[in-house]
Amino acid sequence: MTVYINPSKACGSITAPPSKSVSHRALICAALSGGSEIYNISYSNDIKATLSSLEKMGASVKKSEGSITLGGLDAQSIKRVSLDCGESGSTLRFLIPLCMLSGGEITLKGTKRLFERDLSVYKSIAKSEGIKFILSDTSLTLKGKLKAGKFSVRGDISSQFVSGLMFALPLLKEDSLIEFETPIESKPYIDMTVAVLSHFGIKIDALQNGYGIKGNQAYLKTEYTVEGDYSNAANLDAFNLFGGNVAVEGLKTDTTQGDSVYKEIFKTITAGGSYDLSDCPDLAPLLFGISAYHSGARFTGTARLKIKESDRASAMREELLKFGANISLYDNEVLIKKAELHTPSAPICSHNDHRIVMELCPLLSVYGGKIKDAEAVNKSYPAFFEDIKKLGIEVKIYDDR
C-alpha cells in the first residue's frame, strides 16, 4: 500500500485508540481466568496474533459487538501445539513462559525479523532448567517444565521478559523471585503488567531490587475496559506542533503507560533540550521528527532502538535525511541539529515498522510526500489513516497489489 499525503492541517477532536500494550496483557489474563469480558479492543495484527495463540493454547474466545470474552486456558495441560506470533514481539515474549508450564512440545512461529530480536533471557532460563529450546530463523520450539525459583536478570533487558515471567510464575505451586542485577529500564511497562495482573486477582510484591511472586495463585473472572493508548495519542497530538489544532480524547489520567509523558517531552524538545528515552523508546521516531522540524534536540538511551521492529534510529536517520535533516547516531545517543527541511527527495520507506509510518506523518503534513509499504500501520493502529483523514489531513491510499 502506497500513501500520498498532501500539505494540510489537522483540526478537530478524536478519541485515542485502545492501548495495544494494555490489550495484550488483559487478553492473556482473561484467557487464564474462568471467563472474563474485555471491552474496547482494536483488532490490530499484533492483537490478532495474541488472540489466535491463546485460542490454540486452549482458551475459549467469543467476540461480540464492543467486547470479547475469553477464559478456560489451562497452560499446564497443553500437550502439543503450534502458535503463529506474526511480527508481534509482545505475543512471543509474553507467551513463552506460559508455554514452558506444561512440559508439552510447543512451537512458536513468526517472521524472520521477529526472531532476530533478543530471546537470550529465556534461552538462559531454559538451559538452566533443562528445557528444550530450539531456535531457527522463523520459529522456536520448547519442551520442558518451568520451575519456580529465583530468576536473576539484567535491568536493561526488554520489560517483556519480566512481564512474561509474571504471567506464568503465579500458576506454579512454589514462590518465585525476579531479581535485577543492574538498574531497571522500561519500568512503566512492568508497572502496567503488575496493575493488570492485580485487576485479575494476581498479587505481585514489589521489592527493593525486584519482585516477589507467590505461587498457587488463580486468575479471577472479571470485566476489564482497555484504556486509550498514549503512544498512538502522541502521534495524533503531534499534529499540533506542525500547525494543527487537535484535541485527543479518551485518555486515562491515572495511567501506568510510560508514554503518557509525551506532552512533557514535546515541551522539552521543541525548545531544543535533551531527553533520556530509556523508559519510552516507542516515542523515539516521533520525537526525532518533531525535533528535526523545530530546534533540534539530543536523545540518550537510544541503544535499544536497534531491537525494535526496525533499527529505529538508523531507519529514522535514513528517512529524515530525505527531508534535509541533520542527524547523527552514536552508540546510545541521537543528536539532531536545526536544519532547513524540504519536501522529501525520495519516497518514504516504512521499514515495515508501524511507528516509522505513523510518526513521520505530521512532518509530511507540512511538506507532502509518499510512503511506501504503509500497511505496516496495521500492526497496531489499522484505522490510523482514516482517522487523520477525519481530522483534515489530505490522504490518498493506493493498493499496490
DRENMAR-775073 format. One record per residue: residue in one letter; x, y, z of N, C-alpha, C, O in turn. Coordinates in steps of 0.001 Angstrom, whole numbers, plus 500000, padded with zeros to 6 digits. Layout:
residues N
AXYZXYZXYZXYZ
...
end
This chain:
residues 401
M500848498801500000500000500000500000500880501245500000501779501387500829
T500605502142499058501307503421498998500346504526499424499195504565498991
V500832505417500274500013506518500774500652507844500379501843508061500602
Y499848508728499792500281510082499484499651511028500507498454510947500782
I500454511912501059499954512937501974500288514303501389501452514618501142
N499263515100501173499458516462500675499554517428501851499001517158502917
P500250518550501670500308519545502744498909519928503202498078520337502391
S498645519798504493497306520042505045497412520112506558498395519662507145
K496387520682507186496406520833508644495343519961509298494234519809508785
A495708519395510439494779518563511201494037519426512210494651520166512979
C492716519326512201491898520085513156490723519231513606490177518449512828
G490340519385514866489178518682515371489515517829516579490636517871517086
S488541517056517037488743516170518183488672514726517734487996514399516758
I489377513863518453489428512449518099489678511633519354490369512084520268
T489117510435519399489316509544520541490530508657520296490662508054519230
A491399508580521268492584507736521148492179506276520981491222505837521618
P492874505515520148492557504088520008492907503341521290493644503869522123
P492396502127521467492723501351522667494211501041522735494870500871521709
S494727500971523947496143500679524150496466499243523751495899498293524290
K497383499101522802497822497769522387498559497069523519498374495872523736
S499391497807524240500164497212525334499255496674526432499466495571526936
V498246497456526799497304497014527825496466495852527297496179494909528034
S496075495915526027495226494872525445495881493502525510495238492528525904
H497158493410525127497869492125525211497760491554526622497424490385526810
R498045492386527590498073491933528979496689491498529460496544490467530117
A495679492295529126494313491985529569493810490694528922493155489887529581
L494106490498527655493651489295526967494292488040527549493622487021527718
I495575488109527856496259486955528446495670486631529816495394485472530124
C495483487655530627494909487436531965493496486879531862493128485977532614
A492705487410530939491335486926530768491325485466530341490529484671530840
A492218485114529409492284483737528929492600482766530058492117481634530060
L493410483206531019493820482354532139492782482336533260492932481603534238
S491738483138533117490678483187534126489581482186533776489669481477532773
G488555482138534609487426481262534327486536481774533219485627481071532776
G486785482985532767485981483603531711485759485066532026484981485389532924
S486427485966531308486341487400531584485982488149530313486322487726529208
E485287489272530487484873490085529341485749491329529254485894492076530222
I486330491535528070487218492672527836486542493627526861486076493219525797
Y486493494892527232485863495928526406486924496822525771488039496957526276
N486540497429524648487379498402523942488656497764523404489765498137523787
I488476496800522514489592496118521864489647496534520392488617496579519718
S490847496837519897491058497081518474491843495892517919492884495516518458
Y491334495311516843491932494081516324493054494383515333492935494137514133
S494139494920515869495349495136515070496009493780514833495626492785515448
N496993493740513950497659492473513641498301491843514867498245490625515037
D498910492656515722499551492115516925498524491510517877498754490444518448
I497399492186518046496357491683518940495745490408518362495444489474519105
K495562490364517049495074489140516410496019487974516666495573486847516880
A497330488241516645498310487179516895498184486636518309498243485425518519
T498009487529519280497853487085520664496557486294520838496557485237521469
L495459486797520283494167486106520404494214484722519773493763483742520367
S494766484649518559494848483367517867495681482364518662495327481189518754
S496787482833519234497667481949520003496985481460521271497085480283521617
L496295482352521961495591481961523184494514480922522889494309479988523665
E493828481095521759492783480147521390493392478777521083492852477749521492
K494517478765520360495161477494520042495710476808521293495824475583521341
M496045477606522298496533477036523556495399476453524400495650475747525377
G494154476748524026493028476154524726492014477113525302491045476679525925
A492211478413525111491246479385525633489994479412524765490072479263523546
S488852479602525393487622479845524640487565481333524324487862482164525182
V487187481670523100487152483065522649485805483332521997485417482641521056
K485099484325522492483803484697521926483752486203521731483788486966522697
K483669486626520470483605488044520155482156488493520058481299487765519556
S481897489694520542480590490322520366480825491797520087481957492268520189
E479804492516519748479974493930519422480427494708520652479704494789521645
G481618495276520582482129496107521667482919495379522732483491496018523615
S482965494035522670483702493317523709484115491941523213483715491507522133
I484917491267524015485342489898523724485445489158525052485942489709526035
T484980487918525083485023487105526294486006485965526103485937485230525118
L486922485822527052487934484766526999487977484040528337487573484573529370
G488475482817528288488669482101529536488983480633529316488955480135528191
G489285479948530415489438478498530383490779477962529963490925476751529796
L491777478826529781493096478331529371493832477725530565494088478408531556
D494170476441530465494999475763531461496363475537530835496588474526530170
A497267476474531047498570476421530395499378475193530791500268474774530051
Q499082474617531939499864473476532422499401472144531829499969471097532138
S498377472181530985497879470934530397498102470846528895497657469884528268
I498777471823528301498996471818526854499968470701526488501010470552527125
K499633469918525469500485468796525075501358469125523862502582469004523912
R500720469533522794501475469818521567500686470832520745499517470597520437
V501298471942520389500598472968519632501604473856518925502750473974519359
S501173474488517822501995475432517076501279476777517052500104476849516693
L501976477833517430501402479174517531502048480098516509503250480009516255
D501254480978515928501774481961514963501766483339515602500704483927515811
C502948483853515912503082485168516557503201486301515549503258487466515943
G503241485988514262503350487031513250504602487863513431505718487345513392
E504406489169513631505529490080513875505493490626515294506196491587515606
S504680490023516158504419490597517482505411490124518535505363488980518989
G506312491028518914507255490725519985506564490506521312506997489673522107
S505493491243521563504743491070522808504141489670522881504241489001523909
T503516489227521787502928487890521774503979486833522077503774485972522932
L505090486900521384506153485899521553506709485896522969506758484850523616
R507126487052523447507802487106524749506853486913525921507249486379526957
F505602487342525768504639487143526851504243485675526994504006485201528105
L504170484953525869503646483597525917504699482520526170504345481421526596
I505969482796525924506997481763526101506975481148527500506965479921527598
P506967481927528594506930481283529917505680480440530136505758479382530761
L504524480886529634503307480081529746503458478765528984502932477732529397
C504188478817527857504419477609527066505395476652527744505506475489527356
M506099477147528756507039476308529491506407475635530716507097474949531469
L505106475829530916504477475310532129504052473857532030504008473164533047
S503738473376530834503122472057530718504107470916530511503827469775530877
G505252471219529929506172470159529541505890469629528160506656468816527642
G504787470079527538504452469662526181505342470350525162506027471323525474
E505324469831523936506140470420522869505340471513522177504309471244521560
I505813472726522280505103473884521730506039474650520809507175474951521177
T505563474961519623506347475727518651505702477089518449504499477187518207
L506503478132518549506049479495518289506718479965517002507943479940516884
K505900480395516036506421480810514739506236482308514539505468482954515252
G506951482850513557506825484270513253507745484658512120508363483803511487
T507836485961511863508684486452510786510161486365511162510516486225512333
K510994486449510157512439486406510404512859487564511298513675487378512201
R512316488760511063512669489926511881512289489698513338513019490114514238
L511156489043513584510741488787514957511786487950515684512108488219516841
F512312486940515006513264486053515667514703486558515613515619485893516097
E514896487732515026516183488427515165516242489194516474517315489597516924
R515072489392517084515006490128518349515413489208519498515209487996519434
D515979489783520527516638489036521594515691488115522364514600488518522768
L516129486876522556515415485917523399516366485290524423516066484246525003
S517511485938524637518573485337525444518162485053526891518638484088527490
V517291485877527449516860485655528839516164484302528959516466483513529854
Y515234484048528051514506482781528094515410481599527723515263480502528260
K516329481835526815517268480770526443518103480349527640518346479161527852
S518540481327528420519337481044529619518510480285530660518996479336531274
I517271480706530852516390480022531801516154478579531362516212477656532174
A515888478398530075515638477054529558516853476153529763516712474992530146
K518032476685529511519255475894529680519443475474531124519801474330531403
S519202476403532048519415476097533467518385475112534003518638474426534993
E517218475037533351516163474155533854515954472919532986515004472164533194
G516837472713532017516747471519531188515573471508530230515069470443529872
I515134472689529811514023472802528860514581472889527444515482473681527167
K514038472071526558514466472129525155514113473500524578512992473983524738
F515076474113523910514917475471523374515585475487522007516772475792521893
I514816475155520966515374475037519619514925476241518798513740476399518505
L515881477084518432515598478345517758516052478283516303517175477872516010
S515160478700515387515523478827513979515275480264513545514957481123514368
D515422480519512258515217481878511748513776482342511924513519483542512028
T512835481403511958511426481792511990510602481013513019509372481028512960
S511257480340513951510475479590514936511288479284516188512516479366516197
L510567478931517232511150478473518491510323477293518978509101477385519088
T510993476185519270510314475012519812510767474790521251511961474775521550
L509791474621522129510041474440523559509498473088524001508462472636523512
K510206472443524932509669471246525578510340471089526930511557470925527016
G509551471141527967510087471034529317509322471935530260508634472858529825
K509438471672531543508658472404532541509465473467533258510578473223533724
L508877474657533336509440475753534109509226475480535595508142475069536008
K510259475711536386510155475507537834510220476848538561510884477784538113
A509530476920539669509578478120540494510972478299541059511730477336541181
G511311479542541406512623479792541983513046481234541811512211482129541673
K514332481449541819514900482790541688515363483000540253516090482177539696
F514934484109539663515302484449538296516056485776538323515466486827538573
S517352485722538067518195486919538073518349487420536644518809486684535771
V517964488671536403518036489243535060518644490639535122518600491302536158
R519210491075534005519721492435533915518554493412533853517488493080533335
G518753494596534372517700495596534355517503496250533012516477496891532787
D518474496106532096518375496773530800517791495878529714517788496248528540
I517293494691530101516633493841529118515249494397528808514768495293529501
S514610493868527771513243494272527472512342493910528644512448492822529211
S511459494827528999510498494567530076509578493405529734508961492823530626
Q509476493059528448508587491970528040509005490634528645508154489782528900
F510305490438528878510763489211529527510215489121530953509748488068531388
V510280490230531658509807490264533049508299490051533086507795489279533902
S507587490734532208506140490578532155505750489137531837504827488589532441
G506459488526530884506169487142530536506286486209531728505438485338531922
L507335486384532531507504485571533738506384485839534735505910484926535410
M505963487106534823504896487460535771503562486798535442502772486523536345
F503298486537534160502058485851533797502091484386534235501070483836534645
A503268483756534147503364482316534358503673481907535796503092480945536298
L504572482617536462505065482171537769503978482047538840504082481154539681
P502937482895538857501901482729539889501157481400539793500519480984540761
L501227480723538640500500479472538441501269478257538962500712477164539059
L502547478447539299503342477356539871503019477210541356502530478151541982
K503286476047541914502917475793543311503793476572544287503306477055545309
E505085476696543977506010477352544893506169478834544548505767479290543478
D506773479578545499507007481011545310508220481244544411509092480385544288
S508259482423543785509381482790542915509833484207543200509124484995543826
L511028484510542724511621485838542880512249486257541557513025485508540963
I511911487453541103512612488062539960513526489136540525513065490080541165
E514810488990540291515806489900540875516590490580539758517015489931538803
F516777491897539886517513492659538870518971492812539261519290493204540384
E519851492497538320521291492587538568521821493989538351522854494358538909
T521115494781537537521508496160537219520259497031537280519148496502537307
P520416498366537303519247499253537360518250498947536249518632498673535112
I516982498998536593515923498608535676515566499740534712515534500910535093
E515299499370533451514809500300532440513392499876532032512973498752532310
S512674500761531387511292500486530934510393500011532069509510499179531862
K510619500543533271509812500136534417508313500418534230507499499630534712
P507914501501533556506475501728533399505736500554532763504575500306533089
Y506391499832531862505736498689531238505559497543532229504576496805532159
I506501497393533144506348496379534194505251496800535153504456495971535597
D505203498090535477504126498603536334502759498326535699501798497990536392
M502687498468534397501441498196533680501038496730533848499874496428534108
T502002495828533698501719494401533863501227494110535271500248493386535453
V501899494669536265501516494451537661500087494952537904499310494304538605
A499748496106537324498414496687537516497328495816536886496282495592537496
V497569495328535675496574494487535012496435493155535753495320492671535947
L497553492562536167497507491315536934496697491498538218495918490625538602
S496890492634538872496169492909540116494663492929539886493899492434540714
H494237493499538763492809493552538440492228492142538315491055491918538614
F493055491197537873492606489818537704492952488943538914492916487715538834
G493289489598540041493475488870541285494855488313541539495047487578542508
I495821488638540700497192488130540876498018489175541602498080490332541185
K498655488760542695499432489686543529500916489560543221501487488470543276
I501521490676542902502969490766542681503527491726543721503058492858543834
D504516491289544475505091492120545536506344492834545041507320492192544653
A506312494165545058507484494947544673508503494929545802508172495245546945
L509734494564545488510825494520546459511842495588546101511696496279545093
Q512862495722546916513852496770546692514570496593545354514892497571544680
N514816495347544980515591495101543769514935494044542891515628493276542223
G513600493998542887512926493005542079511482492823542492510845493745543000
Y510970491619542267509571491324542557509439489931543160510071488978542705
G508600489832544197508269488540544774506925488076544246505980488860544158
I506841486791543891505620486257543286505215484987544026505900483967543950
K504114485060544730503593483901545435503078482871544427502496483227543403
G503303481591544734502802480534543885501368480168544231500788480684545186
N500811479266543432499468478724543682498387479801543671497416479712544422
Q498548480813542829497527481843542673496585481462541523496888480571540729
A495455482140541450494469481864540395493973483183539811493749484154540534
Y493806483198538497493257484373537805491746484423538017491047483430537812
L491257485575538424489839485730538731489029486103537494489524486781536593
K487785485654537465486841486054536423486381487478536700485938487785537807
T486483488346535702486144489746535933485823490431534608485763489779533566
E485618491738534652485472492557533452486603493573533421487112493985534463
Y486991493974532208488099494924532095487893495782530855487582495269529779
T488067497080531011487977498005529875489362498549529562490021499132530422
V489790498354528335491116498812527911491099500327527740490216500874527081
E492061500987528326492154502443528238492750502894526910493296502090526153
G492636504197526640493196504767525422494709504672525395495357504616526441
D495263504653524207496698504424524000497464505750523909497263506529522977
Y498330505991524874499120507219524869500164507228523744500496508292523222
S500679506063523372501679506012522304501088506528521002501691507361520326
N499902506029520652499266506480519416498598507838519569498458508574518592
A498184508178520790497661509532521027498740510567520732498454511645520211
A499977510231521070501093511153520808501219511438519315501517512567518926
N500993510417518467501069510617517018500011511611516545500256512397515630
L498833511571517173497744512475516799497960513871517369497753514874516686
D498379513920518626498617515197519297499774515956518653499825517185518705
A500692515226518053501863515861517444501500516801516302502258517722516001
F500366516588515670499960517495514584499835518932515087499929519874514300
N499624519104516394499554520447516963500887521173516892500930522403516937
L501967520427516783503302521027516691503679521339515251504765521849514975
F502761521023514333503003521264512915501875522109512312501545521987511132
G501292522974513163500279523905512686498852523453512851497937524169512444
G498621522278513440497271521764513598496597522228514876497183522957515677
N495359521798515055494577522115516252493725520887516587492547520813516237
V494351519928517273493738518625517526493564518408519026494478518676519807
A492398517926519424492145517522520811491986516005520840491095515455520192
V492853515335521592492795513875521697492072513501522989492484513888524083
E490996512747522842490158512395523987490307510908524320490928510151523574
G489724510505525460489684509096525826490931508570526483491197507369526436
L491712509454527103492937509031527776492741509052529285492199510009529836
K493180508004529939493068507884531383494185508686532045495351508539531680
T493843509527533007494864510384533625495745509620534609496948509871534680
D495162508687535372495956507918536339496421506612535690496036505520536109
T497238506748534683497664505609533876499048505120534283499827505860534884
T499348503862533948500704503331534126501491503369532820502647502947532785
Q500883503867531750501573503893530460502739504884530497502556506069530776
G503924504382530215505109505232530241505072506343529223505656507404529444
D504391506123528101504346507128527046503418508295527364503278509220526563
S502784508250528536501948509386528954502782510634529204502227511720529374
V504103510498529229504985511662529420505161512455528133505909513432528110
Y504486512053527064504809512658525774504615514168525735505385514858525066
K503610514709526432503403516155526408504576516897527053505003517948526576
E505077516335528131506250516918528790507455516908527860508206517880527789
I507631515786527142508772515690526220508611516668525070509588517284524643
F507387516822524557507149517773523478507663519163523865508313519834523062
K507372519590525094507808520913525546509322521003525594509904522029525241
T509962519916526036511426519912526162512113519994524812513018520805524616
I511680519146523876512439519049522628512114520167521650512957520508520821
T510914520754521718510639521884520825511472523097521220511628524037520440
A512004523068522436512890524144522887514355523792522690515237524535523121
G514622522648522031515997522266521757516700521597522916517929521617522976
G515959521005523840516556520361525008516998518935524732517147518532523578
S517208518169525804517627516778525669516705515896526504516072516358527453
Y516641514601526129515751513702526860516283512279526789516813511844525766
D516128511552527915516514510148528005515300509288527641514264509357528303
L515433508485526593514318507693526078514253506278526654513496505448526150
S515018505991527684515091504623528219513725504068528601513468502880528407
D512847504908529140511534504443529596510429504601528565509301504168528799
C510738505216527422509685505423526415510257505297524995510126506225524196
P510885504165524674511529504018523365510574504072522185510985504421521079
D509294503729522400508351503721521282508047505122520759507554505274519641
L508334506135521552508109507515521113509254508056520256509130509119519647
A510358507329520211511575507860519590511375508365518160511746509505517879
P510806507571517238510688508077515865509909509386515780510291510287515033
L508831509497516531508036510730516538508855511905517055508832512992516477
L509570511682518132510352512762518741511488513205517835511834514386517807
F512069512277517099513121512647516149512555513566515069513182514561514705
G511364513230514556510755514060513520510378515440514023510562516436513323
I509849515499515245509474516789515835510699517671516022510680518849515668
S511766517103516579512957517906516861513640518363515572514210519453515524
A513584517530514523514170517941513239513427519151512681514033520026512063
Y512123519198512899511303520304512382511483521571513208511436522678512670
H511688521413514501511796522564515389513267522982515586513893523459514639
S513811522817516759515134523381517044516249522360517183517368522699517568
G515934521085516862516920520040517107516866519620518571516256520304519393
A517495518509518897517494518015520281518509516889520411519003516347519423
R518803516558521660519717515440521952518932514367522703518215514665523658
F519073513114522262518374511998522891519387510955523350520284510575522597
T519239510501524577520060509413525100519163508201525361517944508272525205
G519784507092525759519013505868525991518446505286524714517354504717524719
T519187505423523605518675505010522291519225503667521807518845503206520731
A520102503038522570520731501791522110519695500711521819519859499928520884
R518622500666522622517636499597522473516750499772521251515953498888520936
L516874500897520557516071501088519351516473500120518246515718499915517295
K517662499522518366518122498558517374517265497294517356517201496610516335
I516603496973518474515932495682518622514418495792518477513683494897518895
K513957496883517888512519497040517667512139496436516306512913495675515726
E510937496778515798510509496237514518511502496557513402511631495804512437
S512193497670513546513323498008512681514425498532513591514217498694514794
D515579498794513029516611499527513768516178500991513692516546501708512761
R515397501425514676514634502668514521515482503924514409515112504841513676
A516584503994515096517417505189514980518007505276513572517976506333512944
S518540504163513087519120504137511746518053504375510675518286505107509712
A516881503753510848515800503919509876515320505363509828515091505908508749
M515168505986510999514711507371511032515754508321510461515405509308509813
R517013508034510692518054508868510088517936508802508561517992509828507884
E517772507595508032517651507425506584516469508220506030516587508846504977
E515336508202506725514147508892506229514222510402506447513822511172505574
L514731510831507604514818512272507871515836512960506973515686514142506664
L516871512235506549517827512821505609517151513200504300517586514127503618
K516085512482503949515338512811502728514659514172502834514384514820501825
F514391514600504076513803515928504316514875517005504461514553518190504559
G516146516603504475517232517566504668517668517725506109518365518687506432
A517276516809506991517605516912508414519091516673508659519786516053507854
N519550517182509786520936516985510240520880516084511471520577516560512565
I521167514797511313521016513836512388522226512916512464522656512361511453
S522769512757513661523937511910513884523610510831514906522923511088515894
L524109509616514661523857508484515553525124508083516275526211508074515696
Y524973507749517555526064507234518374525561505981519085524399505605518932
D526426505335519858526066504053520473524779504120521281523931503234521175
N524628505169522089523443505277522942522906506703522932522389507201523932
E523043507341521779522670508754521676522323509096520237522930508579519300
V521343509972520073520995510532518763521017512048518904520373512603519794
L521753512710518031521873514171518063521272514742516781521682514382515678
I520305515627516938519644516251515800519858517758515884519522518387516887
K520413518321514832520679519759514794519671520449513873519143519844512940
K519422521708514154518493522502513360518955522548511909520132522774511633
A518024522332510986518353522385509562517117522854508796515999522784509307
E517320523323507594516212523737506739515641522497506048516319521852505249
L514400522178506364513777520986505800513029521312504512512761522475504210
H512700520271503765512010520443502485511209519170502175511266518194502922
T510481519196501088509766518005500636510765516867500465511841517085499908
P510445515661500926511424514568500844511892514313499417511108514365498469
S513179514036499287513808513859497980513477512523497335513754512315496154
A512887511619498104512509510298497610511351509790498460511121510302499556
P510622508795497972509517508256498788510008507766500147511122507258500275
I509166507926501149509476507441502484509314505919502509508331505379502002
C510283505247503098510232503793503253509721503454504652510165504055505629
S508808502513504760508230502178506067509156501338506931509001501294508152
H510129500665506296510994499709507011510140498643507716510566498032508696
N508935498440507194507966497506507782507750497772509265507584496840510052
D507754499042509641507646499443511045506486500427511178506525501524510620
H505466500032511911504270500848512077504579502229512626503955503210512220
R505530502320513540505818503621514153506572504543513197506371505757513237
I507412504010512360508083504843511352507028505511510470507121506705510186
V506031504746510038504985505285509166504188506378509872504083507498509372
M503630506050511030502738506997511711503473508244512172502934509349512113
E504697508066512628505373509162513306506085510111512346506649511120512769
L506059509783511036506533510732510029505376511511509394505600512483508673
C504152511083509662503003511754509024502831513224509419502487514031508555
P503055513613510685502961515046510978503948515880510152503622516987509726
L505141515353509930506127516065509111505654516125507655505808517145506983
L505081515025507184504572515008505807503367515930505642503093516384504532
S502641516215506728501501517126506618501950518553506310501149519380505875
V503224518836506535503785520151506212504358520160504803504091521080504030
Y505148519137504461505909519160503211505308518294502104505662518451500935
G504407517386502461503853516462501483504841515353501164506040515484501412
G504327514254500610505217513172500238504491511840500177503294511742500445
K505253510820499816504719509490499573505364508486500522506572508526500753
I504538507575501075505048506499501936504767505161501280503621504847500958
K505809504378501084505653503046500507505492502008501620506029502173502715
D504751500942501329504511499846502288503909500374503591504294499967504688
A502963501281503437502365501945504607501408501044505374500938501423506447
E501108499853504843500228498924505569500847498447506873500196497736507639
A502082498822507136502724498484508415501919499003509603502044498472510707
V501085500042509395500282500579510495499297499551511050498830499680512181
N498984498529510249498020497517510696498522496736511904497743496068512584
K499799496820512163500367496133513324499753496631514626499525495845515546
S499482497945514710498984498495515971497781499416515841497014499565516793
Y497598500050514655496558501082514539495994501042513121496298501923512317
P495174500032512797494673499877511425493887501071510903493861501321509698
A493243501811511811492393502929511391493158504253511313492540505308511168
F494474504216511405495246505459511512494971506423510369494660507589510610
F495081505962509136494927506886508003493499507403507889493282508560507530
E492528506552508192491146507016508182490919508071509267490180509033509059
D491552507887510408491383508852511498492003510203511173491410511243511461
I493200510198510570493799511509510282493090512191509102493106513417508988
K492475511395508236491642511990507178490460512731507787490087513805507317
K489870512159508834488747512805509518489171514131510147488351515031510325
L490460514244510483490972515483511072491336516520510012491687517653510338
G491250516124508740491529517093507679492834516879506942493157517663506049
I493599515849507277494832515566506541494462514958505193493667514021505125
E495039515490504129494717515024502780495523513764502478496724513821502215
V494839512640502523495460511333502370494861510622501161493640510564501014
K495715510081500299495276509229499194495974507887499326497197507818499448
I495177506815499299495694505475499535495563504664498258494500504635497637
Y496661503994497864496669503155496670497114501749497037498149501558497676
D496323500772496626496675499381496863497635498946495773497292498997494592
D498834498518496150499864498175495168499753496745494656500524496336493788
R498792495976495191498716494573494790498230494435493333498106493319492826
end
